[in-house]
């Protein structure tokens, strides 16, 4: 049975086309939540090590080490205030900030040496940035803001507000936060009380997301049930072909990396896969990776698109009446 899944992937030329998050779950353990103290500059930053560092003025050599902070900063500050963003900012499939950061803004891979060479006055990392990188940057005395809320909408909103406080863009950050809250509440209202189909998030060649990942909350809020929960999976997890068959998802959602748009048709003609309820019902959907894998303000768009896949009837009926 494994061969059927391999044939589909090979036919489409799909390798391990994973969102950056999928390969970066290293985790920086024993670090503290960051916070900003002070309503105006100079401010105090309580960094991941628990030390208090000064931010004397609005940072003007900011380094963003990951796509989530790239996207948030693109909405909060002028590009001239950034010394570097992550290489993922230019990813044509997953980035929501393509073309937002022109030269001479550098692109970094997260290596501490390349970051320190830029003489940053503020660096953004995440709680899945390599632990050694975080410690080296911290020991060098760089003011370091570490995102910790990638696994929930509440966490994403907290990271946006933290970023706004760190760069002196509190008002704009609050606008982004309230927009997310409004859009999430609107989806909750549309799907409330509806049946919950079994939904599987699937990244070729064999990954899904369990509890402790934002997509899990997105599936729940979209009015579905994350089938990966039944396997006890957490975060980014591998899933074999036999497990997919056993879960019998009624909806399969695929992020649109690379050759993914051709996957629904390939699955429909593939032995084994073609017997899945989702495939037989034509409910395999490819959604933009830039929204369904986002862990920034753009996750709200991912939720809206996912909810339209899980419960199209809720949106079609209300849209016809101007809802």
Secondary structure, DSSP 8 states (H G I E B T S, - for coil): -HHHHHHHHHHHT------GGGG-TT--TT----EEE-SSSSEEEE-TTS-EEEE-S--SSEEE-SHHHHHHHHHHS-GGGEEEEEGGGG-TTT-S-TTSS-TTSEEE-S-HHHHHTTT-SEEEEETTS-HHHHHHHHHTT--EEEE--TTSHHHHHHHHHHHHHHHT-HHHHHHHHHHHHHHHHHHHHHHTT----EEEE-BTTTEEE-BTSHHHHHHHHTT-EEGGGGGT-BSEEE--HHHHHHHT-SEEEEE--GGGGGHHHHHHTSTTGGGSHHHHTT-EEEE-HHHHT--STTHHHHHHHHHHHHTHHHHHHHHHTT-
